[in-house]
Amino acid sequence: MSTLRSPKVLLALAIIVAVLVILSVLRIPKVAMPEITIPAEPVLELFGFSITNTLLATWLTMLILIVGSWAITRKMRLVPRRWQSALEMVVEALLNLVEGAAGKKWARRFFPIVTTIFLFLLVSNWLGMLPLFGSWGPLHHSEEGNPVQWVNSSHSLGLWLRPGTAAAEAATGSEEGGERYALYPMFRSAATDMNTTVALALVSVALTQFFGVKALGVPYFGKFIAVGRIVKAFTKPGLGCGGRIGSFVIGGIDVFVGLIETISEFGKIISFSFRLFGNILAGEVLLGVIGFLIPYLVSLPFYGLELFVGFVQALVFMMLSVAFFVTAISGHGSEEH
Amino acid sequence: MDPKSVQFLASAIAIGLGALGPGLGLGFIGGKAMEALGRNPEASDKIFMPLILTMAFTEAIAIYALVVALIIKFVG
């Protein structure tokens, strides 16, 4: 209780309030409404390929993960120090999670890919929360853009303004005749690109088929083409007429269920990709719009929410993948005897 | 009605109605989890993981609706 009223905290609060009051009195240029585009915008040209901002973010994520893990595991000790200890905690927690779901034998085979997916998504989502992302980038001439206040005379560096404010009027000189620009952010969270999410979803679903075949062999596909009972109705010797009819009818239901399973495999691809895409894109839109409406402090709770959501979505993608792998390797529960 | 107004209206209806179902669902999930916790407070570690997972699944349905609303509003 007394720590809240200590001089340090009160001083910090006083500074924050003073900054807010000064900024609103001086009418500093207001935050512009972010442009919300679903596809990723290309920001670079490299060897004839157009590089999008989400691709840059993906490369940054990869750089962090690869360099980080190399640096941490370079000189490993038996009694680990800070970074190695933290990494060991993370790896052990994830291994326990996967073993709890899959059992010891298969956990070792699932672990690398699901942990990669988890760490990649975690770092990528949290990286999208940095100030680097979504706020600076190349300007492009556009009809419905915003005016720009140039910082230097060669017009190479500028501030993208909210149209209709005093600073914007000063920058353009008049309503029409000023040049309007659209901002393409240089970096954008990787999971806001449908390419990334669909790719990860395809990897996950393709791997379920792979693990299923690895565990059960080709009969794994009997889950989708479930003609076992119908074949049995015609070919099994010693089955009476009633038995054959019964087997045929239930076999018909089996075929129907197999069809639904096939459709649901494709449904899994869509649900994986859209869950991740929607959560992260909605988070970005939310933060941008809240920042536009009330530029200071109010976006902090939403920032915390986005950190949580980024973590949960990575975790959910991983746990769902593990759950589907486990269902694939355990096969059908209701085989006939 | 001109297309722009219909666009706004469609976007609002998409997310508004689309959040009804998951909202109810999440409430049920949370309620059942609270009930289970109340019966057996020591099981909170075991309940936590499936709770978060189930909530993420249910929330995904609302996210589908949100994505449709965003696409309607900002594309075309």
Interface residues (C-beta under 8 A of the other chain):
Chain A: I36 T37 I38 L97 S271 F274 R275 F277 G278 N279 L281 A282 V285 V312 Q313 L315 V316 M319 L320
Chain B: M49 I52 L53 A56 F57 E59 A60 I63 Y64 L66 V67 L70 I71 F74 V75
